[in-house]
């Protein structure tokens, strides 16, 4: 039973009981386990808090699951250098708590920041509500200590903002645990803004809210965050955490502005004006931190809240241009209606990162229809020049969609990078890429002459 505790991550529709689970406490622990796996060709998977939503930490029956949650020590706080050195198991929000009294915080803020680990954020290049202004995890990591798939311990980057040579740190962040196991990270600390203002605007429709988003960005205002929820997502949030959003809203926008006080005040006036021009029928501005927390409570709890209105749901994660919001959301509604399922929309409206929640009831045989709608949403994102994922990663869940975004040579070039780190294919195998591909991925090797060999670009094994 203890092993089954780790049979899935936040995407519970994929489950596998791991062969062995190791609760690592130190880098030496990780290096020892990985070395033994490398000697015997045993696959291994690293796991943090297990909040991922793409099956990236799905274990293997024939492998070892290395759990890093006990490596949760803040190793060093170099506040004058605006850096912190942390173990991979440090909880995202705990780092901000540790430096708040010094006037700093850690900017990446996934909705699960109260429980997700920084190591997992690094693996998935997690974003969050404030990535519109502050970027993703990749923009806040300057150095990594990792255990390579052969068992050696290596350091890349450090305190410097832009180290010379190849950007190995950049390759590792977002690699979803397929290149190495992170055992220590050096991250940027950001100065807490002088002022923060949070606004909630209610609209009759998603189209009107989308028009407000476009108008805000077009006006040259760069909020820290612009989040949108539709009527169904609002219904779920009210049932779960009662944030008391305006009654009858077809959509709400949460707009957060931060920076120097005079700039925030000017931008707030612009945002209020633009929202009213887009026919917002109610606007609230938080007057203190408590009111700000209430506004955000509904958004931050949205994924879990959907469980109040549906026994089962699929969390999607795709990206589209902001200008295509209304068109894509209308198409999603058409697809869902035709399939007889409901879709609740929650998303980072500022950067076009959609999180449609496809609701269904497995006991009523609706699973296949929900999966069809979920897959069609990905196709719609691609048709409008977007991506199959914005921040949840590819993992196990979306690897079969990779061929829709990339051709065979693209995928094989990516795999060559993976092979350079992990020639035996034992580091979180079966994730990101459709298999089998090139080296290490079982079963077998590709037959015939590979296009890259034909072109003289590389040796392919």
C-alpha beads as a LAMMPS data file, in Angstrom:
LAMMPS data file: protein, C-alpha beads

461 atoms
460 bonds

1 atom types
1 bond types

-500.0 500.0 xlo xhi
-500.0 500.0 ylo yhi
-500.0 500.0 zlo zhi

Masses

1 110.0

Atoms # bond

1 1 1 0.000 0.000 0.000
2 1 1 2.855 2.419 0.748
3 1 1 4.044 2.217 -2.852
4 1 1 0.594 3.135 -4.161
5 1 1 0.894 6.510 -2.427
6 1 1 3.176 7.451 -5.318
7 1 1 1.342 5.810 -8.220
8 1 1 0.393 9.101 -9.901
9 1 1 0.922 12.831 -9.826
10 1 1 -1.842 15.463 -10.020
11 1 1 -3.083 13.845 -13.241
12 1 1 -4.709 10.878 -11.538
13 1 1 -6.076 9.344 -14.737
14 1 1 -2.646 7.745 -15.293
15 1 1 -1.507 5.390 -12.539
16 1 1 1.356 2.965 -12.101
17 1 1 2.654 1.431 -8.883
18 1 1 6.435 1.999 -8.735
19 1 1 8.755 -0.941 -8.297
20 1 1 10.801 0.830 -5.611
21 1 1 10.447 4.218 -3.887
22 1 1 13.472 5.988 -2.395
23 1 1 12.924 8.943 -0.058
24 1 1 16.153 10.838 -0.654
25 1 1 17.497 13.313 1.900
26 1 1 20.771 14.394 0.305
27 1 1 22.496 14.741 -3.052
28 1 1 24.653 11.769 -2.083
29 1 1 21.502 9.669 -1.642
30 1 1 20.336 10.578 -5.132
31 1 1 23.773 9.990 -6.676
32 1 1 24.024 6.554 -5.053
33 1 1 20.598 5.435 -6.295
34 1 1 21.150 6.779 -9.814
35 1 1 24.593 5.146 -10.018
36 1 1 23.143 1.772 -9.062
37 1 1 20.356 2.214 -11.626
38 1 1 22.890 3.110 -14.313
39 1 1 24.970 0.010 -13.569
40 1 1 21.953 -2.229 -14.076
41 1 1 20.073 -0.293 -16.756
42 1 1 17.127 0.320 -14.425
43 1 1 14.864 3.284 -15.279
44 1 1 14.297 5.938 -12.639
45 1 1 11.909 8.868 -12.200
46 1 1 12.355 11.902 -9.920
47 1 1 9.340 13.307 -8.073
48 1 1 8.747 16.405 -5.970
49 1 1 5.393 17.190 -4.355
50 1 1 3.508 15.367 -7.108
51 1 1 1.316 18.318 -8.101
52 1 1 2.129 18.062 -11.833
53 1 1 -0.751 17.826 -14.298
54 1 1 0.848 16.051 -17.254
55 1 1 1.895 12.693 -15.779
56 1 1 5.518 13.867 -15.756
57 1 1 6.222 12.061 -12.476
58 1 1 4.376 8.873 -13.465
59 1 1 6.536 6.036 -12.106
60 1 1 7.517 2.718 -13.683
61 1 1 6.705 -0.764 -12.444
62 1 1 10.189 -1.853 -13.478
63 1 1 11.911 1.230 -12.089
64 1 1 12.855 3.350 -9.114
65 1 1 10.966 6.467 -8.018
66 1 1 13.259 8.988 -6.320
67 1 1 11.173 11.263 -4.087
68 1 1 12.869 14.598 -3.369
69 1 1 10.325 16.163 -1.007
70 1 1 12.602 15.645 2.034
71 1 1 15.338 17.715 0.393
72 1 1 13.470 20.799 1.556
73 1 1 16.213 22.933 3.087
74 1 1 16.882 26.530 2.115
75 1 1 20.662 26.194 1.833
76 1 1 21.538 29.891 1.609
77 1 1 19.801 33.254 1.406
78 1 1 22.121 35.711 -0.322
79 1 1 19.690 38.626 -0.186
80 1 1 22.269 41.315 -1.113
81 1 1 22.950 39.304 -4.293
82 1 1 19.202 38.742 -4.777
83 1 1 19.770 35.002 -4.825
84 1 1 18.701 31.954 -2.820
85 1 1 20.087 28.424 -2.929
86 1 1 17.423 25.809 -2.234
87 1 1 16.859 22.083 -2.219
88 1 1 14.407 20.707 -4.812
89 1 1 11.837 19.869 -2.150
90 1 1 11.449 23.448 -0.904
91 1 1 7.812 24.507 -1.268
92 1 1 7.410 27.425 -3.646
93 1 1 5.521 29.698 -1.234
94 1 1 7.904 28.943 1.647
95 1 1 10.753 30.708 -0.124
96 1 1 8.747 33.925 -0.356
97 1 1 7.864 33.609 3.330
98 1 1 11.569 33.216 4.198
99 1 1 12.593 36.479 2.490
100 1 1 9.475 38.627 2.947
101 1 1 10.897 40.454 5.975
102 1 1 13.845 41.552 3.816
103 1 1 11.500 43.076 1.244
104 1 1 11.874 40.307 -1.341
105 1 1 9.853 37.456 -2.800
106 1 1 10.129 34.589 -5.306
107 1 1 8.185 35.626 -8.402
108 1 1 7.009 32.361 -10.089
109 1 1 3.631 31.552 -8.541
110 1 1 1.799 28.463 -9.843
111 1 1 -1.722 28.112 -8.477
112 1 1 -0.433 25.201 -6.415
113 1 1 2.369 27.311 -4.879
114 1 1 1.291 26.431 -1.327
115 1 1 2.237 22.789 -1.948
116 1 1 4.303 22.512 -5.154
117 1 1 8.087 22.185 -4.948
118 1 1 10.698 24.305 -6.653
119 1 1 12.342 21.189 -8.099
120 1 1 9.077 20.278 -9.796
121 1 1 8.644 23.861 -10.999
122 1 1 12.106 23.652 -12.588
123 1 1 11.283 20.357 -14.280
124 1 1 8.105 21.744 -15.849
125 1 1 9.230 25.382 -16.264
126 1 1 6.120 26.340 -14.326
127 1 1 4.508 29.730 -14.780
128 1 1 1.628 31.072 -12.787
129 1 1 -0.681 34.059 -12.736
130 1 1 2.147 36.599 -12.679
131 1 1 4.167 35.139 -15.560
132 1 1 2.688 37.814 -17.856
133 1 1 5.061 40.387 -16.333
134 1 1 7.692 38.286 -14.580
135 1 1 8.127 35.293 -16.863
136 1 1 8.380 31.592 -16.147
137 1 1 10.630 29.618 -13.820
138 1 1 13.359 29.647 -16.505
139 1 1 13.724 33.406 -16.025
140 1 1 14.443 32.976 -12.310
141 1 1 16.971 30.114 -12.195
142 1 1 20.664 30.977 -12.556
143 1 1 22.348 27.793 -11.334
144 1 1 21.708 24.086 -10.817
145 1 1 23.376 21.159 -9.113
146 1 1 22.259 17.929 -10.735
147 1 1 22.874 14.223 -10.644
148 1 1 23.516 13.052 -14.182
149 1 1 21.960 9.791 -15.437
150 1 1 25.298 8.061 -14.955
151 1 1 25.438 9.071 -11.286
152 1 1 27.967 11.933 -11.365
153 1 1 27.198 15.211 -9.588
154 1 1 27.620 18.328 -11.734
155 1 1 27.081 22.067 -11.325
156 1 1 25.956 24.430 -14.067
157 1 1 25.616 28.190 -13.762
158 1 1 25.685 29.890 -10.368
159 1 1 25.142 33.377 -8.970
160 1 1 26.039 35.167 -12.209
161 1 1 23.048 36.384 -14.251
162 1 1 24.449 35.192 -17.590
163 1 1 27.307 32.651 -17.387
164 1 1 29.497 32.087 -20.424
165 1 1 29.324 28.982 -22.603
166 1 1 26.359 26.861 -23.560
167 1 1 23.187 27.546 -21.606
168 1 1 22.988 24.147 -19.941
169 1 1 20.771 25.560 -17.187
170 1 1 18.348 26.677 -19.880
171 1 1 18.326 23.175 -21.341
172 1 1 17.642 21.583 -17.959
173 1 1 14.811 23.901 -16.915
174 1 1 11.671 22.551 -18.552
175 1 1 13.254 19.246 -19.548
176 1 1 10.659 17.457 -17.365
177 1 1 13.185 15.326 -15.531
178 1 1 14.446 13.602 -18.680
179 1 1 18.027 14.952 -18.637
180 1 1 19.121 14.838 -14.982
181 1 1 17.866 15.046 -11.393
182 1 1 18.043 18.518 -9.820
183 1 1 19.337 18.386 -6.248
184 1 1 19.995 22.088 -5.643
185 1 1 18.976 25.313 -7.379
186 1 1 20.167 28.900 -7.305
187 1 1 17.206 31.193 -7.960
188 1 1 16.592 34.912 -8.283
189 1 1 14.845 36.869 -5.556
190 1 1 12.748 39.853 -6.651
191 1 1 12.278 43.081 -4.743
192 1 1 8.738 43.402 -3.388
193 1 1 6.896 46.116 -5.325
194 1 1 6.188 49.468 -3.707
195 1 1 2.487 49.187 -4.471
196 1 1 0.028 46.477 -5.512
197 1 1 -3.532 46.989 -6.702
198 1 1 -5.948 44.162 -7.533
199 1 1 -9.102 44.748 -9.533
200 1 1 -12.043 42.442 -10.211
201 1 1 -14.236 43.276 -13.222
202 1 1 -17.468 41.464 -14.101
203 1 1 -18.799 41.146 -17.661
204 1 1 -21.896 39.681 -19.249
205 1 1 -19.829 37.529 -21.623
206 1 1 -16.387 36.089 -22.279
207 1 1 -16.247 38.090 -25.508
208 1 1 -16.598 41.364 -23.598
209 1 1 -13.961 40.330 -21.065
210 1 1 -11.637 39.301 -23.901
211 1 1 -12.101 42.702 -25.526
212 1 1 -11.043 44.326 -22.254
213 1 1 -7.872 42.234 -22.157
214 1 1 -6.932 43.231 -25.691
215 1 1 -7.631 46.894 -24.928
216 1 1 -5.465 46.850 -21.785
217 1 1 -2.465 45.351 -23.572
218 1 1 -2.957 47.606 -26.619
219 1 1 -2.903 50.657 -24.332
220 1 1 0.636 49.784 -23.272
221 1 1 -0.319 48.719 -19.755
222 1 1 1.579 45.640 -18.547
223 1 1 -0.224 44.193 -15.528
224 1 1 1.497 41.686 -13.295
225 1 1 -1.435 39.364 -14.024
226 1 1 -4.660 39.202 -16.029
227 1 1 -6.788 36.169 -15.200
228 1 1 -10.200 35.218 -16.573
229 1 1 -12.897 32.811 -15.381
230 1 1 -16.160 31.979 -17.155
231 1 1 -19.589 31.426 -15.599
232 1 1 -19.091 27.703 -14.992
233 1 1 -15.710 28.231 -13.324
234 1 1 -17.238 30.981 -11.181
235 1 1 -20.046 28.617 -10.159
236 1 1 -17.486 26.044 -9.040
237 1 1 -15.422 28.597 -7.113
238 1 1 -18.488 29.907 -5.302
239 1 1 -19.489 26.378 -4.306
240 1 1 -16.006 25.622 -2.996
241 1 1 -14.575 28.781 -1.401
242 1 1 -17.324 31.451 -1.710
243 1 1 -15.246 34.379 -3.019
244 1 1 -18.510 36.318 -3.586
245 1 1 -17.849 37.302 -7.177
246 1 1 -20.507 39.546 -8.808
247 1 1 -23.793 37.738 -9.379
248 1 1 -24.745 36.769 -12.912
249 1 1 -21.297 37.258 -14.422
250 1 1 -20.637 35.557 -17.732
251 1 1 -16.944 36.149 -17.042
252 1 1 -14.729 37.926 -14.541
253 1 1 -11.291 39.439 -14.997
254 1 1 -8.752 39.674 -12.217
255 1 1 -6.184 42.332 -13.060
256 1 1 -3.235 42.910 -10.750
257 1 1 -0.891 45.876 -11.109
258 1 1 2.346 46.379 -9.229
259 1 1 5.353 48.696 -9.209
260 1 1 6.020 52.300 -8.121
261 1 1 2.950 53.851 -6.493
262 1 1 2.490 56.638 -9.045
263 1 1 2.720 54.191 -11.959
264 1 1 0.283 51.740 -10.384
265 1 1 -2.256 54.490 -9.690
266 1 1 -2.082 55.733 -13.283
267 1 1 -2.363 52.215 -14.702
268 1 1 -5.266 51.388 -12.404
269 1 1 -7.205 54.365 -13.712
270 1 1 -6.522 53.215 -17.290
271 1 1 -7.605 49.638 -16.552
272 1 1 -10.838 50.766 -14.882
273 1 1 -11.645 53.028 -17.838
274 1 1 -10.896 50.319 -20.408
275 1 1 -12.958 47.713 -18.550
276 1 1 -15.930 50.076 -18.425
277 1 1 -15.548 50.802 -22.132
278 1 1 -15.689 47.018 -22.683
279 1 1 -19.031 47.000 -20.787
280 1 1 -17.931 45.755 -17.370
281 1 1 -21.048 46.084 -15.212
282 1 1 -19.249 45.905 -11.869
283 1 1 -15.672 46.730 -10.844
284 1 1 -14.144 46.143 -7.429
285 1 1 -10.711 47.283 -6.295
286 1 1 -9.230 45.595 -3.231
287 1 1 -8.575 48.137 -0.487
288 1 1 -6.248 45.920 1.557
289 1 1 -4.387 42.588 1.523
290 1 1 -7.365 40.721 2.968
291 1 1 -9.667 41.821 0.149
292 1 1 -6.941 41.070 -2.382
293 1 1 -6.641 37.532 -0.969
294 1 1 -10.395 36.978 -1.295
295 1 1 -10.348 38.028 -4.960
296 1 1 -7.496 35.621 -5.681
297 1 1 -8.968 32.809 -3.587
298 1 1 -11.544 31.906 -6.203
299 1 1 -8.990 31.809 -9.014
300 1 1 -6.319 29.921 -7.099
301 1 1 -8.796 27.224 -6.059
302 1 1 -10.492 26.887 -9.439
303 1 1 -9.096 23.499 -10.498
304 1 1 -9.979 21.751 -7.267
305 1 1 -13.271 23.639 -7.020
306 1 1 -14.575 22.033 -10.212
307 1 1 -14.891 18.827 -8.201
308 1 1 -17.900 20.466 -6.524
309 1 1 -19.880 20.522 -9.774
310 1 1 -18.582 17.446 -11.606
311 1 1 -17.475 13.982 -10.455
312 1 1 -14.694 13.864 -13.076
313 1 1 -12.825 16.392 -15.184
314 1 1 -9.844 16.756 -17.491
315 1 1 -7.544 19.759 -17.023
316 1 1 -6.277 21.007 -20.382
317 1 1 -3.395 23.388 -20.982
318 1 1 -2.895 25.075 -24.328
319 1 1 -1.769 28.432 -25.672
320 1 1 -3.245 30.754 -28.272
321 1 1 -2.600 34.357 -29.341
322 1 1 -4.579 36.783 -27.160
323 1 1 -6.357 38.089 -30.228
324 1 1 -7.846 34.639 -30.876
325 1 1 -9.429 34.252 -27.423
326 1 1 -13.036 34.912 -28.397
327 1 1 -12.822 32.818 -31.565
328 1 1 -11.217 29.800 -29.879
329 1 1 -13.509 29.887 -26.847
330 1 1 -16.549 29.988 -29.131
331 1 1 -15.187 26.970 -31.022
332 1 1 -14.556 25.124 -27.742
333 1 1 -18.174 25.767 -26.731
334 1 1 -19.412 24.384 -30.063
335 1 1 -17.298 21.240 -29.711
336 1 1 -18.418 20.682 -26.121
337 1 1 -22.094 21.200 -26.934
338 1 1 -21.916 18.770 -29.851
339 1 1 -20.300 16.160 -27.598
340 1 1 -22.783 16.705 -24.766
341 1 1 -20.211 17.701 -22.143
342 1 1 -19.528 20.963 -20.303
343 1 1 -16.294 22.966 -20.294
344 1 1 -15.311 25.428 -17.562
345 1 1 -12.722 27.974 -18.673
346 1 1 -10.021 29.349 -16.396
347 1 1 -6.981 30.947 -17.946
348 1 1 -4.090 33.376 -17.946
349 1 1 -5.797 35.771 -20.338
350 1 1 -2.821 38.105 -20.579
351 1 1 -0.608 35.571 -22.337
352 1 1 -3.268 33.361 -23.925
353 1 1 -2.617 30.315 -21.726
354 1 1 -5.916 28.405 -21.607
355 1 1 -6.923 25.921 -18.914
356 1 1 -10.246 24.478 -20.092
357 1 1 -11.691 21.969 -17.635
358 1 1 -13.684 19.311 -19.483
359 1 1 -16.377 18.004 -17.129
360 1 1 -17.755 14.478 -17.361
361 1 1 -19.088 11.545 -15.395
362 1 1 -17.165 8.320 -15.893
363 1 1 -19.983 6.283 -14.338
364 1 1 -22.271 7.440 -17.158
365 1 1 -19.866 6.446 -19.911
366 1 1 -18.837 10.004 -20.778
367 1 1 -15.072 9.488 -20.610
368 1 1 -14.481 8.934 -24.313
369 1 1 -16.503 12.003 -25.281
370 1 1 -14.581 14.133 -22.778
371 1 1 -11.256 12.907 -24.121
372 1 1 -12.372 13.700 -27.673
373 1 1 -13.242 17.260 -26.638
374 1 1 -9.954 17.603 -24.752
375 1 1 -7.960 16.531 -27.799
376 1 1 -9.961 18.811 -30.079
377 1 1 -9.094 21.769 -27.831
378 1 1 -5.405 21.078 -28.447
379 1 1 -6.053 20.984 -32.190
380 1 1 -7.846 24.331 -31.982
381 1 1 -4.866 25.878 -30.204
382 1 1 -2.511 24.644 -32.923
383 1 1 -4.829 25.779 -35.707
384 1 1 -4.613 29.305 -34.323
385 1 1 -0.820 29.363 -34.097
386 1 1 -0.564 28.263 -30.474
387 1 1 1.011 25.424 -28.517
388 1 1 -0.036 22.132 -26.935
389 1 1 1.075 23.310 -23.499
390 1 1 1.789 26.561 -21.731
391 1 1 3.069 25.502 -18.321
392 1 1 1.878 22.018 -17.355
393 1 1 4.376 20.244 -19.600
394 1 1 4.086 17.403 -22.078
395 1 1 4.923 14.509 -19.773
396 1 1 3.085 11.261 -20.444
397 1 1 -0.233 12.910 -21.248
398 1 1 0.600 14.929 -24.365
399 1 1 3.519 13.146 -25.960
400 1 1 1.362 11.848 -28.799
401 1 1 0.471 15.453 -29.658
402 1 1 4.121 16.393 -30.187
403 1 1 3.990 15.194 -33.793
404 1 1 1.290 17.792 -34.461
405 1 1 3.690 20.608 -33.574
406 1 1 6.986 19.190 -34.837
407 1 1 8.089 17.085 -37.786
408 1 1 10.187 13.942 -37.472
409 1 1 13.542 15.706 -37.851
410 1 1 12.570 18.326 -35.249
411 1 1 11.707 15.585 -32.770
412 1 1 14.881 13.642 -33.484
413 1 1 17.087 16.705 -33.010
414 1 1 15.464 17.229 -29.609
415 1 1 16.040 13.582 -28.820
416 1 1 19.723 13.909 -29.708
417 1 1 20.030 16.478 -26.915
418 1 1 18.357 14.024 -24.582
419 1 1 20.708 11.256 -25.691
420 1 1 23.736 13.459 -24.978
421 1 1 22.672 13.571 -21.323
422 1 1 21.136 10.107 -21.063
423 1 1 22.458 7.716 -23.739
424 1 1 20.938 4.679 -22.028
425 1 1 17.456 6.187 -21.840
426 1 1 16.883 5.478 -18.151
427 1 1 16.118 9.018 -16.890
428 1 1 12.314 9.395 -16.780
429 1 1 11.861 7.374 -19.986
430 1 1 8.639 7.415 -21.968
431 1 1 7.932 11.104 -21.359
432 1 1 7.669 14.044 -23.796
433 1 1 8.436 12.137 -27.016
434 1 1 6.409 9.562 -28.931
435 1 1 8.399 6.352 -28.626
436 1 1 10.483 4.573 -29.707
437 1 1 12.912 7.291 -30.798
438 1 1 16.657 7.059 -31.376
439 1 1 18.793 5.912 -28.429
440 1 1 17.630 4.385 -25.229
441 1 1 13.880 4.335 -25.753
442 1 1 12.648 0.767 -25.808
443 1 1 11.588 -1.192 -27.799
444 1 1 14.525 -1.423 -30.164
445 1 1 16.118 0.903 -32.611
446 1 1 14.799 2.646 -35.653
447 1 1 15.292 0.577 -38.771
448 1 1 16.709 1.936 -42.010
449 1 1 18.681 5.098 -42.645
450 1 1 17.609 8.049 -40.564
451 1 1 17.073 11.405 -42.352
452 1 1 19.738 13.039 -40.164
453 1 1 22.287 10.425 -41.158
454 1 1 21.324 10.848 -44.773
455 1 1 21.922 14.581 -44.463
456 1 1 25.255 14.019 -42.703
457 1 1 24.069 15.966 -39.678
458 1 1 24.663 13.413 -36.945
459 1 1 25.242 9.793 -36.062
460 1 1 21.958 8.241 -34.970
461 1 1 21.939 5.126 -32.852

Bonds

1 1 1 2
2 1 2 3
3 1 3 4
4 1 4 5
5 1 5 6
6 1 6 7
7 1 7 8
8 1 8 9
9 1 9 10
10 1 10 11
11 1 11 12
12 1 12 13
13 1 13 14
14 1 14 15
15 1 15 16
16 1 16 17
17 1 17 18
18 1 18 19
19 1 19 20
20 1 20 21
21 1 21 22
22 1 22 23
23 1 23 24
24 1 24 25
25 1 25 26
26 1 26 27
27 1 27 28
28 1 28 29
29 1 29 30
30 1 30 31
31 1 31 32
32 1 32 33
33 1 33 34
34 1 34 35
35 1 35 36
36 1 36 37
37 1 37 38
38 1 38 39
39 1 39 40
40 1 40 41
41 1 41 42
42 1 42 43
43 1 43 44
44 1 44 45
45 1 45 46
46 1 46 47
47 1 47 48
48 1 48 49
49 1 49 50
50 1 50 51
51 1 51 52
52 1 52 53
53 1 53 54
54 1 54 55
55 1 55 56
56 1 56 57
57 1 57 58
58 1 58 59
59 1 59 60
60 1 60 61
61 1 61 62
62 1 62 63
63 1 63 64
64 1 64 65
65 1 65 66
66 1 66 67
67 1 67 68
68 1 68 69
69 1 69 70
70 1 70 71
71 1 71 72
72 1 72 73
73 1 73 74
74 1 74 75
75 1 75 76
76 1 76 77
77 1 77 78
78 1 78 79
79 1 79 80
80 1 80 81
81 1 81 82
82 1 82 83
83 1 83 84
84 1 84 85
85 1 85 86
86 1 86 87
87 1 87 88
88 1 88 89
89 1 89 90
90 1 90 91
91 1 91 92
92 1 92 93
93 1 93 94
94 1 94 95
95 1 95 96
96 1 96 97
97 1 97 98
98 1 98 99
99 1 99 100
100 1 100 101
101 1 101 102
102 1 102 103
103 1 103 104
104 1 104 105
105 1 105 106
106 1 106 107
107 1 107 108
108 1 108 109
109 1 109 110
110 1 110 111
111 1 111 112
112 1 112 113
113 1 113 114
114 1 114 115
115 1 115 116
116 1 116 117
117 1 117 118
118 1 118 119
119 1 119 120
120 1 120 121
121 1 121 122
122 1 122 123
123 1 123 124
124 1 124 125
125 1 125 126
126 1 126 127
127 1 127 128
128 1 128 129
129 1 129 130
130 1 130 131
131 1 131 132
132 1 132 133
133 1 133 134
134 1 134 135
135 1 135 136
136 1 136 137
137 1 137 138
138 1 138 139
139 1 139 140
140 1 140 141
141 1 141 142
142 1 142 143
143 1 143 144
144 1 144 145
145 1 145 146
146 1 146 147
147 1 147 148
148 1 148 149
149 1 149 150
150 1 150 151
151 1 151 152
152 1 152 153
153 1 153 154
154 1 154 155
155 1 155 156
156 1 156 157
157 1 157 158
158 1 158 159
159 1 159 160
160 1 160 161
161 1 161 162
162 1 162 163
163 1 163 164
164 1 164 165
165 1 165 166
166 1 166 167
167 1 167 168
168 1 168 169
169 1 169 170
170 1 170 171
171 1 171 172
172 1 172 173
173 1 173 174
174 1 174 175
175 1 175 176
176 1 176 177
177 1 177 178
178 1 178 179
179 1 179 180
180 1 180 181
181 1 181 182
182 1 182 183
183 1 183 184
184 1 184 185
185 1 185 186
186 1 186 187
187 1 187 188
188 1 188 189
189 1 189 190
190 1 190 191
191 1 191 192
192 1 192 193
193 1 193 194
194 1 194 195
195 1 195 196
196 1 196 197
197 1 197 198
198 1 198 199
199 1 199 200
200 1 200 201
201 1 201 202
202 1 202 203
203 1 203 204
204 1 204 205
205 1 205 206
206 1 206 207
207 1 207 208
208 1 208 209
209 1 209 210
210 1 210 211
211 1 211 212
212 1 212 213
213 1 213 214
214 1 214 215
215 1 215 216
216 1 216 217
217 1 217 218
218 1 218 219
219 1 219 220
220 1 220 221
221 1 221 222
222 1 222 223
223 1 223 224
224 1 224 225
225 1 225 226
226 1 226 227
227 1 227 228
228 1 228 229
229 1 229 230
230 1 230 231
231 1 231 232
232 1 232 233
233 1 233 234
234 1 234 235
235 1 235 236
236 1 236 237
237 1 237 238
238 1 238 239
239 1 239 240
240 1 240 241
241 1 241 242
242 1 242 243
243 1 243 244
244 1 244 245
245 1 245 246
246 1 246 247
247 1 247 248
248 1 248 249
249 1 249 250
250 1 250 251
251 1 251 252
252 1 252 253
253 1 253 254
254 1 254 255
255 1 255 256
256 1 256 257
257 1 257 258
258 1 258 259
259 1 259 260
260 1 260 261
261 1 261 262
262 1 262 263
263 1 263 264
264 1 264 265
265 1 265 266
266 1 266 267
267 1 267 268
268 1 268 269
269 1 269 270
270 1 270 271
271 1 271 272
272 1 272 273
273 1 273 274
274 1 274 275
275 1 275 276
276 1 276 277
277 1 277 278
278 1 278 279
279 1 279 280
280 1 280 281
281 1 281 282
282 1 282 283
283 1 283 284
284 1 284 285
285 1 285 286
286 1 286 287
287 1 287 288
288 1 288 289
289 1 289 290
290 1 290 291
291 1 291 292
292 1 292 293
293 1 293 294
294 1 294 295
295 1 295 296
296 1 296 297
297 1 297 298
298 1 298 299
299 1 299 300
300 1 300 301
301 1 301 302
302 1 302 303
303 1 303 304
304 1 304 305
305 1 305 306
306 1 306 307
307 1 307 308
308 1 308 309
309 1 309 310
310 1 310 311
311 1 311 312
312 1 312 313
313 1 313 314
314 1 314 315
315 1 315 316
316 1 316 317
317 1 317 318
318 1 318 319
319 1 319 320
320 1 320 321
321 1 321 322
322 1 322 323
323 1 323 324
324 1 324 325
325 1 325 326
326 1 326 327
327 1 327 328
328 1 328 329
329 1 329 330
330 1 330 331
331 1 331 332
332 1 332 333
333 1 333 334
334 1 334 335
335 1 335 336
336 1 336 337
337 1 337 338
338 1 338 339
339 1 339 340
340 1 340 341
341 1 341 342
342 1 342 343
343 1 343 344
344 1 344 345
345 1 345 346
346 1 346 347
347 1 347 348
348 1 348 349
349 1 349 350
350 1 350 351
351 1 351 352
352 1 352 353
353 1 353 354
354 1 354 355
355 1 355 356
356 1 356 357
357 1 357 358
358 1 358 359
359 1 359 360
360 1 360 361
361 1 361 362
362 1 362 363
363 1 363 364
364 1 364 365
365 1 365 366
366 1 366 367
367 1 367 368
368 1 368 369
369 1 369 370
370 1 370 371
371 1 371 372
372 1 372 373
373 1 373 374
374 1 374 375
375 1 375 376
376 1 376 377
377 1 377 378
378 1 378 379
379 1 379 380
380 1 380 381
381 1 381 382
382 1 382 383
383 1 383 384
384 1 384 385
385 1 385 386
386 1 386 387
387 1 387 388
388 1 388 389
389 1 389 390
390 1 390 391
391 1 391 392
392 1 392 393
393 1 393 394
394 1 394 395
395 1 395 396
396 1 396 397
397 1 397 398
398 1 398 399
399 1 399 400
400 1 400 401
401 1 401 402
402 1 402 403
403 1 403 404
404 1 404 405
405 1 405 406
406 1 406 407
407 1 407 408
408 1 408 409
409 1 409 410
410 1 410 411
411 1 411 412
412 1 412 413
413 1 413 414
414 1 414 415
415 1 415 416
416 1 416 417
417 1 417 418
418 1 418 419
419 1 419 420
420 1 420 421
421 1 421 422
422 1 422 423
423 1 423 424
424 1 424 425
425 1 425 426
426 1 426 427
427 1 427 428
428 1 428 429
429 1 429 430
430 1 430 431
431 1 431 432
432 1 432 433
433 1 433 434
434 1 434 435
435 1 435 436
436 1 436 437
437 1 437 438
438 1 438 439
439 1 439 440
440 1 440 441
441 1 441 442
442 1 442 443
443 1 443 444
444 1 444 445
445 1 445 446
446 1 446 447
447 1 447 448
448 1 448 449
449 1 449 450
450 1 450 451
451 1 451 452
452 1 452 453
453 1 453 454
454 1 454 455
455 1 455 456
456 1 456 457
457 1 457 458
458 1 458 459
459 1 459 460
460 1 460 461
